[in-house]
Amino acid sequence: MLRAWAGQPAIDHHCHPLRRWPYQLSALELRAAFTEALDPQLAAHHVVHTSGYQDAIHRLGRELRCEPTETAVLASRNAKDAAGYARQLLSSTATGMMLVDAGFATAGAFTLAEQEQATGIAQREIIRLETLAESLIKEADDPREWFSAVRSALDAAIRRGAVGVKTICAYRATLRLQPVDTDALGVAFSATRLRAERGEHPRLSGSALCHALLFEAALACRELDVPLQVHCGFGDPDEDLAETSPLGLRPLFIDPAYRGLRVALLHCYPYHREAAYLCSVFPDVYMDLSLTIPFAGLEGSRAMREALGLCPTSKLLYASDASRYPEVFFVAAAAHREALAGAMSELVDHGIADTTAAVNAGRQVLAENARRIYNLKD
């Protein structure tokens, strides 16, 4: 399978900006890139003992032809020409296009135009809904005017080349979507707008505000014919994992007002089976296993097999969810292809698919599905 896909450029349908090089990378920085933990104690004492990080070090050691130890990997990469090193790793990912959520960008990150020039990989923008909406709330007198401004801004972004919208409602509220309570929405809007007027960051939070915004964005995405990406499942400790199951998004799938809206469920673990179920019963639901692969170690490969129990291969997407460092893009890409190859080979071994069908299914996952649902052109 891996040999058959060697010439297949992947479309990374969900990732984030890289940090501008050159820079030296410390052990704590590299560890922090392979965990969702925010407390520095995790990077200092525990990340090195995770299977995901140990796998990353061994993969990097093989690529750099050095000992598979953190010390050797860092010494090797820090001694190399930064641009050449980054291009070496990114070339090894066989990525032909990145769909980038720039709403999560650290200081010193590339712009999309800079990243395309620096990497030689085509870049397309994904608009982060909440970041956009926060920038517009100060000028709106009421929720209706705010929603109108958001929809106009989304329309303008798509016209200039953005290919999708992403919501991080899971970080700001529950994903158990509820009908909009106009009274609660009005109170939440006024409080958030007041913070903006005071010069404070108007961080959107709470179900009244976030659910109403998500419903408006869903209508806009349907009309603009672009997918809505939804963060589901695990992320950093800012979210309540118990409230991030994609099953709570059911109103988007059954209400005729949203018919035709394409929804891409991101990350999904440990709700990857629930996500696969949704993909199997609703026509416009898609999923990926980004972040799950590679952070979850062997669990990532198991999640791939479990997802393909129900999820059609025409609905599974490839994504790295990588940011900042080329090491994360490299490890995620290699681990994802291996997990996909293992799952497809198992189908062949059980007589469920022949080799040709399995190879073609892998090409769907790596690029063709994203090309179709995001209406991508080379």
TORNU-261557 format. One record per residue (C-alpha): residue in three letters; x, y, z. Coordinates in steps of 0.02 Angstrom, whole numbers, plus 50000, padded with zeros to 5 digits. Each point is the difference from the previous one (the first is absolute). Layout:
REM TORNU-261557
ALAXYZ ...
***
This chain:
REM TORNU-261557
MET500005000050000 LEU501355012550048 ARG500954996949839 ALA498415002049899 TRP499645016750084 ALA501785006549991 GLY499585010949850 GLN498345006050073 PRO500145017950067 ALA498885002150151 ILE498855014350041 ASP500205004650183 HIS498245006650027 HIS500325006750175 CYS501635007450063 HIS500735016250068 PRO501415012049956 LEU501824995550019 ARG501205010550101 ARG501195010549896 TRP501744992649991 PRO501425000550044 TYR499904995750184 GLN500794987950122 LEU498814987450078 SER500154994850182 ALA499484983450075 LEU498545008150092 GLU499385008449840 LEU500064983749903 ARG499094990750139 ALA498685013550013 ALA499644998049814 PHE499464981950029 THR498755002850140 GLU498405009750028 ALA500525003350179 LEU500205018350051 ASP500834997550168 PRO501915000149972 GLN500214986050127 LEU499344987949870 ALA501355004749874 ALA501335000250135 HIS499644983150076 HIS498724989349908 VAL499905002549811 VAL501614990149974 HIS499104984950073 THR498555000349875 SER499974987749856 GLY499585014049879 TYR501565009950043 GLN501124984850001 ASP499354995449828 ALA500345017849940 ILE501814999450059 HIS500304983349914 ARG499245006249837 LEU501055015950005 GLY501564990150041 ARG499764989049847 GLU499685015049888 LEU501515009550067 ARG501104984450004 CYS500465002550180 GLU499714990750162 PRO498144999350046 THR500235010550155 GLU499345017350039 THR501775006550026 ALA500634993449833 VAL498485005949903 LEU500125017650069 ALA501875000949971 SER499784994349820 ARG498575011849957 ASN500775015150087 ALA501624997749903 LYS499155000149830 ASP499525014249885 ALA498265004350064 ALA499155002549832 GLY500774984549924 TYR499574989650151 ALA498205005750002 ARG499794996749815 GLN500774982650023 LEU498714995350131 LEU498535008149910 SER500484991949836 SER499994983250088 THR498175002950048 ALA499514999449815 THR498785014350032 GLY499365008949846 MET498875012650086 MET499675006550176 LEU498325007150056 VAL500555011650140 ASP499055006450151 ALA501005015850034 GLY498895004850146 PHE501184989750107 ALA501695007949964 THR501415003250122 ALA501125015249995 GLY501234998649858 ALA498904988849892 PHE500005000849811 THR498595008349908 LEU499214988449871 ALA500905008849858 GLU501664998750091 GLN499684981850042 GLU499634995549819 GLN501615008249944 ALA501044992450141 THR499334982249981 GLY499574998749816 ILE498324992750052 ALA498365007849943 GLN499045008450142 ARG498145003450020 GLU499165009250143 ILE498724993350124 ILE499115014050095 ARG499904997950189 LEU498225005250040 GLU500185005950179 THR501565010549964 LEU499105008649857 ALA498425002850102 GLU500965007450147 SER500785013049885 LEU498285006049945 ILE499005000650161 LYS500535017450056 GLU499215008449848 ALA498324991150012 ASP498525006950097 ASP499094983550021 PRO500194981449959 ARG499085001549836 GLU501195013549938 TRP501484989950062 PHE499454984249910 SER499765010049840 ALA501775006850015 VAL500694982550030 ARG499104993049847 SER500615014549892 ALA501784997150060 LEU499894981449964 ASP499355003749826 ALA501475011949970 ALA501254987350065 ILE499354986349885 ARG500035012049853 ARG501845003750031 GLY500434981550002 ALA499614992150169 VAL499294982549980 GLY499144996450165 VAL499525005750175 LYS500504992550167 THR499115001450167 ILE500794997350170 CYS498324999950089 ALA500644984750095 TYR501255011450089 ARG498715013350043 ALA498414990350039 THR499254982749989 LEU499784991649830 ARG498264994550055 LEU499165012949889 GLN498445008150071 PRO498695011349920 VAL500435018450013 ASP499285008750154 THR499855017949938 ASP499965007550175 ALA501574990750054 LEU500835004549834 GLY499635018450026 VAL500745000050175 ALA501574990649944 PHE500235011149848 SER499875016050104 ALA501254993850129 THR501254994749866 ARG499815016249903 LEU500285009950160 ARG501664991250026 ALA500515004849824 GLU499535018250031 ARG501085000050156 GLY501484994249897 GLU499954982450071 HIS500074984549891 PRO498194995649957 ARG500224981350017 LEU498424991049946 SER499404987050123 GLY498424991750061 SER498704990249905 ALA498805014549968 LEU501295009949901 CYS501024985849924 HIS498534989249944 ALA499115014749920 LEU501605004749907 LEU500284982049944 PHE498234998749930 GLU500245016249903 ALA501684994249933 ALA499254983349948 LEU498695009149895 ALA501345010949924 CYS501114985049958 ARG498544991149916 GLU499635015349895 LEU501845002949958 ASP500234981549959 VAL501504997550116 PRO500244987350141 LEU499845004150184 GLN501384992050102 VAL499534995950180 HIS501274996050135 CYS499404984150087 GLY500804989150131 PHE501645003350084 GLY501025015850003 ASP500835010250136 PRO499305001550178 ASP499015015849956 GLU498604988749939 ASP498904988050097 LEU500244983549909 ALA498364993450068 GLU499095013649900 THR500894997649832 SER499164984949923 PRO499475003149819 LEU498334991850040 GLY499455016750070 LEU500075007549825 ARG498474990249946 PRO498925015749974 LEU501155004749855 PHE499704983249918 ILE498114998350018 ASP499355017849978 PRO499515003049817 ALA500685017750013 TYR501764992849999 ARG499734987049865 GLY501544999449890 LEU501175007250132 ARG501624990149999 VAL500684997450176 ALA501784993850030 LEU500254992950175 LEU501785003050059 HIS501054988950116 CYS498504990450069 TYR500954988650123 PRO499364992550114 TYR498365002849907 HIS500664993449834 ARG498734985850000 GLU498595012450028 ALA500705010749858 ALA500094984749888 TYR498194996250040 LEU499495017749950 CYS500964998149837 SER499094983849966 VAL498235006950021 PHE500075018449947 PRO500495004149820 ASP501035015850030 VAL501024995250154 TYR501884996649985 MET501364996550128 ASP501864999350030 LEU501184992950130 SER501185014850010 LEU500865002450167 THR499444982350046 ILE501374995149879 PRO501405001850057 PHE499685005650180 ALA499074984350053 GLY501394988049950 LEU499344982649958 GLU498255005950043 GLY500075010349839 SER500164984349895 ARG498614991750098 ALA498915015449976 MET500294999049813 ARG499394982049996 GLU498515003950110 ALA499515015349898 LEU500024990049840 GLY498804987650078 LEU498585012049960 CYS500735015349914 PRO500044998249809 THR501735002749928 SER499195013749895 LYS499705009950161 LEU501654998350093 LEU501225014549980 TYR501865001850030 ALA500615013850116 SER501505002850113 ASP499355014250112 ALA501865004350007 SER500655017350041 ARG501625009350033 TYR501294986749962 PRO500334989349844 GLU500364985350116 VAL498164998750045 PHE499445000649817 PHE501284986449958 VAL499534988150142 ALA498135002349975 ALA500104996749813 ALA501074984450016 ALA498964992750143 HIS498375003649909 ARG500544991249841 GLU500594985050098 ALA498384999150100 LEU498985001449841 ALA501064986749914 GLY499794988350148 ALA498125002150002 MET499814997649812 SER501164984950000 GLU498944992150136 LEU498475002049889 VAL500944991249860 ASP500584986150117 HIS498204996850052 GLY499384999549821 ILE498965015850024 ALA500925009649864 ASP501234995649864 THR501685008749987 THR499485011649859 ALA498455005850095 ALA501025002650159 VAL501315010349909 ASN498665010849921 ALA499145002250168 GLY501635006250073 ARG500145012949862 GLN498245005850043 VAL500505002850180 LEU501665008449963 ALA499375012649874 GLU498474996549894 ASN498705002150136 ALA500705016950053 ARG500135005749819 ARG498164996049977 ILE499235007150157 TYR501055015950000 ASN499775002749812 LEU501895001249980 LYS500925003649841 ASP501864997949973 
***
